Amino acid sequence: MPARPVKHSLTLRGHRTSVSLEDAFWQAFRAMADRDGVTINALAARIDAERGDVGLASAIRVHVLRDAQQHRSNE
């Protein structure tokens, strides 16, 4: 059974917001930020700017999934 989402606070362009993601997505999201040399707030702001009318949590999940798929196909 999948773990319940965990809520974390983020700051996007000076505004606080909270996002609920499953722990596996938080771990992958943090790893992506570390790999790219940015904070999770900066990575979330980048995703937020590109997400359109999709919820931020969903946009982060899709971003993490696409990143994993891209890195798997490059192996």
PyMOL Python script that loads the backbone (N, CA, C, O; Angstrom):
from pymol import cmd

cmd.read_pdbstr("""\
ATOM      1  N   MET A   1       0.840  -1.184   0.000  1.00  0.00           N
ATOM      2  CA  MET A   1       0.000   0.000   0.000  1.00  0.00           C
ATOM      3  C   MET A   1       0.887   1.250   0.000  1.00  0.00           C
ATOM      4  O   MET A   1       1.817   1.337   0.802  1.00  0.00           O
ATOM      5  N   PRO A   2       0.616   2.219  -0.885  1.00  0.00           N
ATOM      6  CA  PRO A   2       1.438   3.427  -0.957  1.00  0.00           C
ATOM      7  C   PRO A   2       1.315   4.263   0.313  1.00  0.00           C
ATOM      8  O   PRO A   2       0.278   4.270   0.977  1.00  0.00           O
ATOM      9  N   ALA A   3       2.380   4.955   0.626  1.00  0.00           N
ATOM     10  CA  ALA A   3       2.388   5.840   1.785  1.00  0.00           C
ATOM     11  C   ALA A   3       1.506   7.053   1.519  1.00  0.00           C
ATOM     12  O   ALA A   3       1.317   7.474   0.378  1.00  0.00           O
ATOM     13  N   ARG A   4       0.981   7.592   2.594  1.00  0.00           N
ATOM     14  CA  ARG A   4       0.168   8.812   2.473  1.00  0.00           C
ATOM     15  C   ARG A   4       1.065  10.000   2.139  1.00  0.00           C
ATOM     16  O   ARG A   4       2.234  10.029   2.522  1.00  0.00           O
ATOM     17  N   PRO A   5       0.515  10.972   1.427  1.00  0.00           N
ATOM     18  CA  PRO A   5       1.303  12.166   1.132  1.00  0.00           C
ATOM     19  C   PRO A   5       1.707  12.904   2.407  1.00  0.00           C
ATOM     20  O   PRO A   5       0.986  12.904   3.406  1.00  0.00           O
ATOM     21  N   VAL A   6       2.874  13.527   2.342  1.00  0.00           N
ATOM     22  CA  VAL A   6       3.402  14.317   3.454  1.00  0.00           C
ATOM     23  C   VAL A   6       3.454  15.766   2.991  1.00  0.00           C
ATOM     24  O   VAL A   6       3.929  16.062   1.895  1.00  0.00           O
ATOM     25  N   LYS A   7       2.959  16.669   3.839  1.00  0.00           N
ATOM     26  CA  LYS A   7       2.914  18.092   3.492  1.00  0.00           C
ATOM     27  C   LYS A   7       4.222  18.768   3.893  1.00  0.00           C
ATOM     28  O   LYS A   7       4.707  18.580   5.008  1.00  0.00           O
ATOM     29  N   HIS A   8       4.786  19.549   2.985  1.00  0.00           N
ATOM     30  CA  HIS A   8       5.985  20.342   3.229  1.00  0.00           C
ATOM     31  C   HIS A   8       5.722  21.771   2.766  1.00  0.00           C
ATOM     32  O   HIS A   8       4.975  22.001   1.814  1.00  0.00           O
ATOM     33  N   SER A   9       6.335  22.709   3.439  1.00  0.00           N
ATOM     34  CA  SER A   9       6.217  24.111   3.053  1.00  0.00           C
ATOM     35  C   SER A   9       7.321  24.473   2.067  1.00  0.00           C
ATOM     36  O   SER A   9       8.463  24.034   2.201  1.00  0.00           O
ATOM     37  N   LEU A  10       6.963  25.270   1.090  1.00  0.00           N
ATOM     38  CA  LEU A  10       7.909  25.781   0.099  1.00  0.00           C
ATOM     39  C   LEU A  10       7.717  27.290   0.007  1.00  0.00           C
ATOM     40  O   LEU A  10       6.657  27.817   0.344  1.00  0.00           O
ATOM     41  N   THR A  11       8.742  27.965  -0.448  1.00  0.00           N
ATOM     42  CA  THR A  11       8.644  29.397  -0.715  1.00  0.00           C
ATOM     43  C   THR A  11       8.875  29.598  -2.211  1.00  0.00           C
ATOM     44  O   THR A  11       9.941  29.282  -2.739  1.00  0.00           O
ATOM     45  N   LEU A  12       7.855  30.128  -2.879  1.00  0.00           N
ATOM     46  CA  LEU A  12       7.926  30.370  -4.319  1.00  0.00           C
ATOM     47  C   LEU A  12       7.860  31.863  -4.571  1.00  0.00           C
ATOM     48  O   LEU A  12       6.827  32.497  -4.352  1.00  0.00           O
ATOM     49  N   ARG A  13       8.954  32.413  -5.028  1.00  0.00           N
ATOM     50  CA  ARG A  13       9.038  33.849  -5.308  1.00  0.00           C
ATOM     51  C   ARG A  13       8.532  34.687  -4.133  1.00  0.00           C
ATOM     52  O   ARG A  13       7.755  35.625  -4.315  1.00  0.00           O
ATOM     53  N   GLY A  14       8.985  34.334  -2.919  1.00  0.00           N
ATOM     54  CA  GLY A  14       8.664  35.095  -1.726  1.00  0.00           C
ATOM     55  C   GLY A  14       7.352  34.745  -1.052  1.00  0.00           C
ATOM     56  O   GLY A  14       7.021  35.330  -0.021  1.00  0.00           O
ATOM     57  N   HIS A  15       6.596  33.810  -1.604  1.00  0.00           N
ATOM     58  CA  HIS A  15       5.309  33.426  -1.029  1.00  0.00           C
ATOM     59  C   HIS A  15       5.362  31.994  -0.526  1.00  0.00           C
ATOM     60  O   HIS A  15       5.823  31.095  -1.229  1.00  0.00           O
ATOM     61  N   ARG A  16       4.885  31.788   0.702  1.00  0.00           N
ATOM     62  CA  ARG A  16       4.864  30.449   1.285  1.00  0.00           C
ATOM     63  C   ARG A  16       3.663  29.674   0.752  1.00  0.00           C
ATOM     64  O   ARG A  16       2.570  30.218   0.598  1.00  0.00           O
ATOM     65  N   THR A  17       3.889  28.404   0.479  1.00  0.00           N
ATOM     66  CA  THR A  17       2.823  27.499   0.079  1.00  0.00           C
ATOM     67  C   THR A  17       3.169  26.122   0.620  1.00  0.00           C
ATOM     68  O   THR A  17       4.311  25.879   1.010  1.00  0.00           O
ATOM     69  N   SER A  18       2.215  25.236   0.649  1.00  0.00           N
ATOM     70  CA  SER A  18       2.512  23.876   1.083  1.00  0.00           C
ATOM     71  C   SER A  18       2.112  22.908  -0.024  1.00  0.00           C
ATOM     72  O   SER A  18       1.150  23.131  -0.759  1.00  0.00           O
ATOM     73  N   VAL A  19       2.875  21.840  -0.116  1.00  0.00           N
ATOM     74  CA  VAL A  19       2.656  20.824  -1.140  1.00  0.00           C
ATOM     75  C   VAL A  19       2.678  19.464  -0.464  1.00  0.00           C
ATOM     76  O   VAL A  19       3.553  19.184   0.355  1.00  0.00           O
ATOM     77  N   SER A  20       1.717  18.624  -0.805  1.00  0.00           N
ATOM     78  CA  SER A  20       1.666  17.272  -0.267  1.00  0.00           C
ATOM     79  C   SER A  20       2.110  16.280  -1.335  1.00  0.00           C
ATOM     80  O   SER A  20       1.501  16.175  -2.400  1.00  0.00           O
ATOM     81  N   LEU A  21       3.181  15.558  -1.029  1.00  0.00           N
ATOM     82  CA  LEU A  21       3.712  14.526  -1.922  1.00  0.00           C
ATOM     83  C   LEU A  21       4.055  13.292  -1.099  1.00  0.00           C
ATOM     84  O   LEU A  21       4.346  13.389   0.093  1.00  0.00           O
ATOM     85  N   GLU A  22       4.020  12.149  -1.735  1.00  0.00           N
ATOM     86  CA  GLU A  22       4.462  10.925  -1.096  1.00  0.00           C
ATOM     87  C   GLU A  22       5.971  11.017  -0.869  1.00  0.00           C
ATOM     88  O   GLU A  22       6.680  11.698  -1.609  1.00  0.00           O
ATOM     89  N   ASP A  23       6.452  10.320   0.167  1.00  0.00           N
ATOM     90  CA  ASP A  23       7.862  10.404   0.539  1.00  0.00           C
ATOM     91  C   ASP A  23       8.799  10.065  -0.622  1.00  0.00           C
ATOM     92  O   ASP A  23       9.845  10.696  -0.772  1.00  0.00           O
ATOM     93  N   ALA A  24       8.439   9.087  -1.436  1.00  0.00           N
ATOM     94  CA  ALA A  24       9.293   8.718  -2.576  1.00  0.00           C
ATOM     95  C   ALA A  24       9.466   9.894  -3.537  1.00  0.00           C
ATOM     96  O   ALA A  24      10.550  10.093  -4.086  1.00  0.00           O
ATOM     97  N   PHE A  25       8.400  10.674  -3.742  1.00  0.00           N
ATOM     98  CA  PHE A  25       8.500  11.845  -4.613  1.00  0.00           C
ATOM     99  C   PHE A  25       9.333  12.936  -3.962  1.00  0.00           C
ATOM    100  O   PHE A  25      10.114  13.598  -4.647  1.00  0.00           O
ATOM    101  N   TRP A  26       9.185  13.146  -2.629  1.00  0.00           N
ATOM    102  CA  TRP A  26      10.026  14.137  -1.948  1.00  0.00           C
ATOM    103  C   TRP A  26      11.494  13.772  -2.072  1.00  0.00           C
ATOM    104  O   TRP A  26      12.333  14.631  -2.346  1.00  0.00           O
ATOM    105  N   GLN A  27      11.805  12.499  -1.872  1.00  0.00           N
ATOM    106  CA  GLN A  27      13.203  12.061  -1.971  1.00  0.00           C
ATOM    107  C   GLN A  27      13.756  12.302  -3.367  1.00  0.00           C
ATOM    108  O   GLN A  27      14.862  12.821  -3.519  1.00  0.00           O
ATOM    109  N   ALA A  28      12.993  11.927  -4.383  1.00  0.00           N
ATOM    110  CA  ALA A  28      13.444  12.119  -5.767  1.00  0.00           C
ATOM    111  C   ALA A  28      13.545  13.604  -6.106  1.00  0.00           C
ATOM    112  O   ALA A  28      14.469  14.023  -6.803  1.00  0.00           O
ATOM    113  N   PHE A  29      12.603  14.390  -5.615  1.00  0.00           N
ATOM    114  CA  PHE A  29      12.598  15.835  -5.857  1.00  0.00           C
ATOM    115  C   PHE A  29      13.834  16.487  -5.243  1.00  0.00           C
ATOM    116  O   PHE A  29      14.488  17.310  -5.883  1.00  0.00           O
ATOM    117  N   ARG A  30      14.153  16.118  -4.003  1.00  0.00           N
ATOM    118  CA  ARG A  30      15.361  16.652  -3.352  1.00  0.00           C
ATOM    119  C   ARG A  30      16.620  16.218  -4.099  1.00  0.00           C
ATOM    120  O   ARG A  30      17.543  17.014  -4.279  1.00  0.00           O
ATOM    121  N   ALA A  31      16.660  14.963  -4.531  1.00  0.00           N
ATOM    122  CA  ALA A  31      17.824  14.463  -5.271  1.00  0.00           C
ATOM    123  C   ALA A  31      18.008  15.231  -6.579  1.00  0.00           C
ATOM    124  O   ALA A  31      19.137  15.537  -6.964  1.00  0.00           O
ATOM    125  N   MET A  32      16.907  15.543  -7.263  1.00  0.00           N
ATOM    126  CA  MET A  32      16.993  16.324  -8.506  1.00  0.00           C
ATOM    127  C   MET A  32      17.563  17.708  -8.221  1.00  0.00           C
ATOM    128  O   MET A  32      18.435  18.185  -8.947  1.00  0.00           O
ATOM    129  N   ALA A  33      17.074  18.349  -7.175  1.00  0.00           N
ATOM    130  CA  ALA A  33      17.556  19.689  -6.827  1.00  0.00           C
ATOM    131  C   ALA A  33      19.042  19.635  -6.498  1.00  0.00           C
ATOM    132  O   ALA A  33      19.811  20.482  -6.955  1.00  0.00           O
ATOM    133  N   ASP A  34      19.450  18.648  -5.711  1.00  0.00           N
ATOM    134  CA  ASP A  34      20.872  18.498  -5.369  1.00  0.00           C
ATOM    135  C   ASP A  34      21.709  18.280  -6.625  1.00  0.00           C
ATOM    136  O   ASP A  34      22.757  18.903  -6.795  1.00  0.00           O
ATOM    137  N   ARG A  35      21.251  17.404  -7.491  1.00  0.00           N
ATOM    138  CA  ARG A  35      21.979  17.101  -8.727  1.00  0.00           C
ATOM    139  C   ARG A  35      22.132  18.342  -9.597  1.00  0.00           C
ATOM    140  O   ARG A  35      23.173  18.551 -10.220  1.00  0.00           O
ATOM    141  N   ASP A  36      21.070  19.174  -9.634  1.00  0.00           N
ATOM    142  CA  ASP A  36      21.083  20.376 -10.468  1.00  0.00           C
ATOM    143  C   ASP A  36      21.732  21.574  -9.762  1.00  0.00           C
ATOM    144  O   ASP A  36      21.899  22.636 -10.363  1.00  0.00           O
ATOM    145  N   GLY A  37      22.096  21.398  -8.488  1.00  0.00           N
ATOM    146  CA  GLY A  37      22.749  22.472  -7.745  1.00  0.00           C
ATOM    147  C   GLY A  37      21.832  23.625  -7.395  1.00  0.00           C
ATOM    148  O   GLY A  37      22.272  24.772  -7.315  1.00  0.00           O
ATOM    149  N   VAL A  38      20.548  23.326  -7.184  1.00  0.00           N
ATOM    150  CA  VAL A  38      19.579  24.353  -6.814  1.00  0.00           C
ATOM    151  C   VAL A  38      18.835  23.912  -5.554  1.00  0.00           C
ATOM    152  O   VAL A  38      18.871  22.740  -5.180  1.00  0.00           O
ATOM    153  N   THR A  39      18.169  24.855  -4.910  1.00  0.00           N
ATOM    154  CA  THR A  39      17.350  24.509  -3.761  1.00  0.00           C
ATOM    155  C   THR A  39      16.036  23.892  -4.244  1.00  0.00           C
ATOM    156  O   THR A  39      15.660  24.037  -5.407  1.00  0.00           O
ATOM    157  N   ILE A  40      15.344  23.201  -3.331  1.00  0.00           N
ATOM    158  CA  ILE A  40      14.036  22.668  -3.730  1.00  0.00           C
ATOM    159  C   ILE A  40      13.056  23.807  -3.992  1.00  0.00           C
ATOM    160  O   ILE A  40      12.153  23.667  -4.816  1.00  0.00           O
ATOM    161  N   ASN A  41      13.225  24.928  -3.302  1.00  0.00           N
ATOM    162  CA  ASN A  41      12.365  26.083  -3.578  1.00  0.00           C
ATOM    163  C   ASN A  41      12.583  26.601  -4.990  1.00  0.00           C
ATOM    164  O   ASN A  41      11.620  26.931  -5.683  1.00  0.00           O
ATOM    165  N   ALA A  42      13.828  26.677  -5.425  1.00  0.00           N
ATOM    166  CA  ALA A  42      14.124  27.151  -6.781  1.00  0.00           C
ATOM    167  C   ALA A  42      13.583  26.183  -7.826  1.00  0.00           C
ATOM    168  O   ALA A  42      13.015  26.605  -8.833  1.00  0.00           O
ATOM    169  N   LEU A  43      13.758  24.881  -7.587  1.00  0.00           N
ATOM    170  CA  LEU A  43      13.237  23.895  -8.531  1.00  0.00           C
ATOM    171  C   LEU A  43      11.716  23.948  -8.566  1.00  0.00           C
ATOM    172  O   LEU A  43      11.122  23.872  -9.642  1.00  0.00           O
ATOM    173  N   ALA A  44      11.078  24.075  -7.412  1.00  0.00           N
ATOM    174  CA  ALA A  44       9.615  24.177  -7.364  1.00  0.00           C
ATOM    175  C   ALA A  44       9.141  25.435  -8.090  1.00  0.00           C
ATOM    176  O   ALA A  44       8.129  25.398  -8.790  1.00  0.00           O
ATOM    177  N   ALA A  45       9.859  26.543  -7.931  1.00  0.00           N
ATOM    178  CA  ALA A  45       9.480  27.788  -8.616  1.00  0.00           C
ATOM    179  C   ALA A  45       9.579  27.625 -10.129  1.00  0.00           C
ATOM    180  O   ALA A  45       8.739  28.138 -10.869  1.00  0.00           O
ATOM    181  N   ARG A  46      10.599  26.914 -10.587  1.00  0.00           N
ATOM    182  CA  ARG A  46      10.756  26.660 -12.029  1.00  0.00           C
ATOM    183  C   ARG A  46       9.577  25.832 -12.551  1.00  0.00           C
ATOM    184  O   ARG A  46       9.008  26.138 -13.599  1.00  0.00           O
ATOM    185  N   ILE A  47       9.221  24.789 -11.811  1.00  0.00           N
ATOM    186  CA  ILE A  47       8.094  23.934 -12.200  1.00  0.00           C
ATOM    187  C   ILE A  47       6.799  24.741 -12.150  1.00  0.00           C
ATOM    188  O   ILE A  47       5.961  24.630 -13.045  1.00  0.00           O
ATOM    189  N   ASP A  48       6.636  25.549 -11.110  1.00  0.00           N
ATOM    190  CA  ASP A  48       5.436  26.371 -10.943  1.00  0.00           C
ATOM    191  C   ASP A  48       5.245  27.306 -12.130  1.00  0.00           C
ATOM    192  O   ASP A  48       4.124  27.489 -12.604  1.00  0.00           O
ATOM    193  N   ALA A  49       6.325  27.892 -12.605  1.00  0.00           N
ATOM    194  CA  ALA A  49       6.246  28.844 -13.715  1.00  0.00           C
ATOM    195  C   ALA A  49       5.817  28.186 -15.020  1.00  0.00           C
ATOM    196  O   ALA A  49       5.301  28.856 -15.915  1.00  0.00           O
ATOM    197  N   GLU A  50       6.028  26.875 -15.132  1.00  0.00           N
ATOM    198  CA  GLU A  50       5.744  26.158 -16.381  1.00  0.00           C
ATOM    199  C   GLU A  50       4.480  25.301 -16.324  1.00  0.00           C
ATOM    200  O   GLU A  50       4.123  24.682 -17.327  1.00  0.00           O
ATOM    201  N   ARG A  51       3.792  25.247 -15.179  1.00  0.00           N
ATOM    202  CA  ARG A  51       2.749  24.239 -14.990  1.00  0.00           C
ATOM    203  C   ARG A  51       1.386  24.574 -15.561  1.00  0.00           C
ATOM    204  O   ARG A  51       0.547  23.681 -15.680  1.00  0.00           O
ATOM    205  N   GLY A  52       1.132  25.802 -15.913  1.00  0.00           N
ATOM    206  CA  GLY A  52      -0.194  26.147 -16.440  1.00  0.00           C
ATOM    207  C   GLY A  52      -1.256  26.000 -15.369  1.00  0.00           C
ATOM    208  O   GLY A  52      -1.076  26.471 -14.246  1.00  0.00           O
ATOM    209  N   ASP A  53      -2.376  25.343 -15.709  1.00  0.00           N
ATOM    210  CA  ASP A  53      -3.478  25.216 -14.758  1.00  0.00           C
ATOM    211  C   ASP A  53      -3.463  23.892 -13.988  1.00  0.00           C
ATOM    212  O   ASP A  53      -4.459  23.533 -13.361  1.00  0.00           O
ATOM    213  N   VAL A  54      -2.352  23.172 -14.031  1.00  0.00           N
ATOM    214  CA  VAL A  54      -2.186  21.913 -13.293  1.00  0.00           C
ATOM    215  C   VAL A  54      -1.767  22.255 -11.867  1.00  0.00           C
ATOM    216  O   VAL A  54      -1.010  23.203 -11.657  1.00  0.00           O
ATOM    217  N   GLY A  55      -2.250  21.492 -10.884  1.00  0.00           N
ATOM    218  CA  GLY A  55      -1.849  21.715  -9.504  1.00  0.00           C
ATOM    219  C   GLY A  55      -0.351  21.526  -9.323  1.00  0.00           C
ATOM    220  O   GLY A  55       0.271  20.742 -10.040  1.00  0.00           O
ATOM    221  N   LEU A  56       0.227  22.240  -8.371  1.00  0.00           N
ATOM    222  CA  LEU A  56       1.676  22.193  -8.167  1.00  0.00           C
ATOM    223  C   LEU A  56       2.146  20.790  -7.785  1.00  0.00           C
ATOM    224  O   LEU A  56       3.158  20.326  -8.309  1.00  0.00           O
ATOM    225  N   ALA A  57       1.445  20.112  -6.896  1.00  0.00           N
ATOM    226  CA  ALA A  57       1.855  18.760  -6.496  1.00  0.00           C
ATOM    227  C   ALA A  57       1.866  17.826  -7.706  1.00  0.00           C
ATOM    228  O   ALA A  57       2.806  17.051  -7.885  1.00  0.00           O
ATOM    229  N   SER A  58       0.838  17.897  -8.524  1.00  0.00           N
ATOM    230  CA  SER A  58       0.785  17.056  -9.728  1.00  0.00           C
ATOM    231  C   SER A  58       1.913  17.412 -10.683  1.00  0.00           C
ATOM    232  O   SER A  58       2.534  16.524 -11.268  1.00  0.00           O
ATOM    233  N   ALA A  59       2.182  18.695 -10.845  1.00  0.00           N
ATOM    234  CA  ALA A  59       3.260  19.124 -11.742  1.00  0.00           C
ATOM    235  C   ALA A  59       4.609  18.620 -11.244  1.00  0.00           C
ATOM    236  O   ALA A  59       5.453  18.221 -12.047  1.00  0.00           O
ATOM    237  N   ILE A  60       4.823  18.633  -9.935  1.00  0.00           N
ATOM    238  CA  ILE A  60       6.086  18.119  -9.390  1.00  0.00           C
ATOM    239  C   ILE A  60       6.188  16.621  -9.636  1.00  0.00           C
ATOM    240  O   ILE A  60       7.242  16.135 -10.047  1.00  0.00           O
ATOM    241  N   ARG A  61       5.107  15.877  -9.392  1.00  0.00           N
ATOM    242  CA  ARG A  61       5.130  14.428  -9.629  1.00  0.00           C
ATOM    243  C   ARG A  61       5.476  14.113 -11.087  1.00  0.00           C
ATOM    244  O   ARG A  61       6.309  13.249 -11.362  1.00  0.00           O
ATOM    245  N   VAL A  62       4.834  14.816 -12.011  1.00  0.00           N
ATOM    246  CA  VAL A  62       5.090  14.583 -13.441  1.00  0.00           C
ATOM    247  C   VAL A  62       6.530  14.947 -13.774  1.00  0.00           C
ATOM    248  O   VAL A  62       7.181  14.238 -14.542  1.00  0.00           O
ATOM    249  N   HIS A  63       7.032  16.028 -13.218  1.00  0.00           N
ATOM    250  CA  HIS A  63       8.419  16.446 -13.466  1.00  0.00           C
ATOM    251  C   HIS A  63       9.393  15.369 -12.978  1.00  0.00           C
ATOM    252  O   HIS A  63      10.344  15.020 -13.679  1.00  0.00           O
ATOM    253  N   VAL A  64       9.151  14.852 -11.782  1.00  0.00           N
ATOM    254  CA  VAL A  64      10.003  13.796 -11.224  1.00  0.00           C
ATOM    255  C   VAL A  64       9.934  12.549 -12.109  1.00  0.00           C
ATOM    256  O   VAL A  64      10.962  11.939 -12.402  1.00  0.00           O
ATOM    257  N   LEU A  65       8.732  12.171 -12.535  1.00  0.00           N
ATOM    258  CA  LEU A  65       8.566  10.997 -13.379  1.00  0.00           C
ATOM    259  C   LEU A  65       9.292  11.167 -14.716  1.00  0.00           C
ATOM    260  O   LEU A  65      10.006  10.266 -15.154  1.00  0.00           O
ATOM    261  N   ARG A  66       9.112  12.304 -15.353  1.00  0.00           N
ATOM    262  CA  ARG A  66       9.783  12.542 -16.645  1.00  0.00           C
ATOM    263  C   ARG A  66      11.303  12.540 -16.495  1.00  0.00           C
ATOM    264  O   ARG A  66      12.015  12.033 -17.362  1.00  0.00           O
ATOM    265  N   ASP A  67      11.795  13.100 -15.404  1.00  0.00           N
ATOM    266  CA  ASP A  67      13.235  13.095 -15.154  1.00  0.00           C
ATOM    267  C   ASP A  67      13.743  11.664 -14.999  1.00  0.00           C
ATOM    268  O   ASP A  67      14.784  11.312 -15.555  1.00  0.00           O
ATOM    269  N   ALA A  68      13.024  10.848 -14.256  1.00  0.00           N
ATOM    270  CA  ALA A  68      13.419   9.450 -14.064  1.00  0.00           C
ATOM    271  C   ALA A  68      13.395   8.699 -15.390  1.00  0.00           C
ATOM    272  O   ALA A  68      14.304   7.921 -15.682  1.00  0.00           O
ATOM    273  N   GLN A  69      12.366   8.927 -16.187  1.00  0.00           N
ATOM    274  CA  GLN A  69      12.272   8.263 -17.494  1.00  0.00           C
ATOM    275  C   GLN A  69      13.417   8.690 -18.412  1.00  0.00           C
ATOM    276  O   GLN A  69      13.991   7.864 -19.121  1.00  0.00           O
ATOM    277  N   GLN A  70      13.744   9.970 -18.395  1.00  0.00           N
ATOM    278  CA  GLN A  70      14.830  10.476 -19.241  1.00  0.00           C
ATOM    279  C   GLN A  70      16.153   9.860 -18.835  1.00  0.00           C
ATOM    280  O   GLN A  70      16.929   9.438 -19.692  1.00  0.00           O
ATOM    281  N   HIS A  71      16.421   9.803 -17.541  1.00  0.00           N
ATOM    282  CA  HIS A  71      17.692   9.244 -17.073  1.00  0.00           C
ATOM    283  C   HIS A  71      17.762   7.739 -17.305  1.00  0.00           C
ATOM    284  O   HIS A  71      18.846   7.198 -17.527  1.00  0.00           O
ATOM    285  N   ARG A  72      16.637   7.068 -17.258  1.00  0.00           N
ATOM    286  CA  ARG A  72      16.620   5.625 -17.544  1.00  0.00           C
ATOM    287  C   ARG A  72      16.904   5.361 -19.020  1.00  0.00           C
ATOM    288  O   ARG A  72      17.603   4.405 -19.356  1.00  0.00           O
ATOM    289  N   SER A  73      16.367   6.199 -19.897  1.00  0.00           N
ATOM    290  CA  SER A  73      16.592   5.987 -21.332  1.00  0.00           C
ATOM    291  C   SER A  73      18.022   6.357 -21.744  1.00  0.00           C
ATOM    292  O   SER A  73      18.497   5.922 -22.793  1.00  0.00           O
ATOM    293  N   ASN A  74      18.701   7.149 -20.929  1.00  0.00           N
ATOM    294  CA  ASN A  74      20.094   7.538 -21.219  1.00  0.00           C
ATOM    295  C   ASN A  74      21.102   6.517 -20.725  1.00  0.00           C
ATOM    296  O   ASN A  74      22.295   6.644 -21.000  1.00  0.00           O
ATOM    297  N   GLU A  75      20.646   5.515 -20.007  1.00  0.00           N
ATOM    298  CA  GLU A  75      21.584   4.517 -19.463  1.00  0.00           C
ATOM    299  C   GLU A  75      22.024   3.531 -20.518  1.00  0.00           C
ATOM    300  O   GLU A  75      22.810   2.629 -20.230  1.00  0.00           O
TER     301      GLU A  75
END
""", "prot")
cmd.dss("prot")
cmd.show_as("cartoon", "prot")
cmd.util.cbc("prot")
cmd.orient("prot")
